[in-house]
Amino acid sequence: MNHGLLHQALRSREGRLGFTLLGGLGLLSVAVAFGWVATGWDQSLAEQWSGPSLAHWFGTNRLGQDVLDRALVGLVTAFVVGGAVTLGSVFLGALLGGVAGWRMGGLVDEALQYLMGVIDSVPVYLLAVALAFSLGGGETAIVLAMVLSFWTATARLVRAEVARLREREFVLSARAIGLPGWTILRRHLLPNTLHILLVQGTLTFVAAIKTEVILSF
């Protein structure tokens, strides 16, 4: 199922274009991170507010710094923050949502739903700012704050999907042969939520970048 989902995405023109653009931007961010390009992003090398030219494709800012170089450095931050928040929140949401779905109707499920309701009741930017401030500020604190703010959306979707799948024949067969609940969840249920995690991952990546820009001010 997982390979079929990826194959279906690559078969479409939009999917191939998306993977190509994402891969190109990823390689460009790696080149910037290793110092192969945009090495003078923080230096005043030209006149202030100069227009686009062969030397400075996007022109310069009020300090004479190359705008394109600074945009490329920002690309690295976007990939680092967006990637870290996406991986962290999707993993946490899948794990807790899977547990809630497997234990639907029980005390664990009710406790997790209450926690998700409390988190979702606070505006995401206000919650992220409060968490980042309480964690001491800095990029790591902002990433952790966004992970703790964004995981609930993934958890709710995974919870519903796991609750639906746990009554399927392959799960009942696994329970009948004595497999532990955690093994069933890890091997049989969570892998079947990959389509949800992929969609949520893309949405979270964009939301993380937008939130990071807002919090940076």
Residue, then its C-alpha position, 0 to 999 in steps of 0.5 A: m500500500n505504501h509503495g503504491l501510494l508513492h508510485q501513484a504520486l510519481r505517476s502524475r505530472e504534478g507529483r513529479l513536478g513537486f518532487t523535482l522542485l522539493g529536491g532541487l530546493g533541498l540540494l540548494s539548501v545543502a549547498v548553502a549549509f556547506g558554504w558552497v554558495a551565498t557565502g557573502w550574505d551578511q557582507s555589504l558588498a555593493e551600493q544600497w538599494s541597487g536594482p537587479s543585475l548580473a552581479h546581484w540578481f535580486g538587487t541589494n538591501r539598504l545595507g548593500q547586502d545581496v538579497l538573493d544570498r540572504a534568501l538562500v540562507g533563509l531557505v536553509t532555516a526554512f528546511v531545518v525548522g520546517g523539517a524538524v517540526t514536521l518530523g516531530s509533530v507527525f511522529l508525536g501525533a501518529l504515536l499518540g493518535g494511534v494509542a488513542g484509537w487503539r484504546m478508544g473509549g478507555l481512560v487513555d483515550e479520554a485523557l488524550q482527547y482532553l489534552m488535545g482539546v486543551i491545546d486546540s483551545v489556545p490560538v496556535y501563535l499564542l501557544a507557540v510564543a508562550l512555550a518558546f518563551s518558557l523554554g528560554g527562546g532560541e531556534t530549538a525552543i521555537v521548534l519544540a514549541m511548534v511540535l507541541s502545538f501542531w501534533t494534535a491535528t495529526a493525532r485526531l486523524v490517526r485516531a479515527e483511522v486506527a479506530r476504523l481499522r482495528e475492527r478489520e479482519f487482519v487486526l482481528s486475526a492478529r489478536a486471535i493469534g496472541l500478538p500484543g496490542w503494541t505490536i499490532l499497532r506498530r506493525h499493522l495499524l500505523p503503517n496503514t495511516l501513511h497516506i494521512l501522515l504524508v498529507q499532514g506532513t506537507l501541511t505541517f511543513v508549510a505551517a511551520i515555516k509561516t509560524e517561524v517567520i511570524l515568531s521571528f519578529 
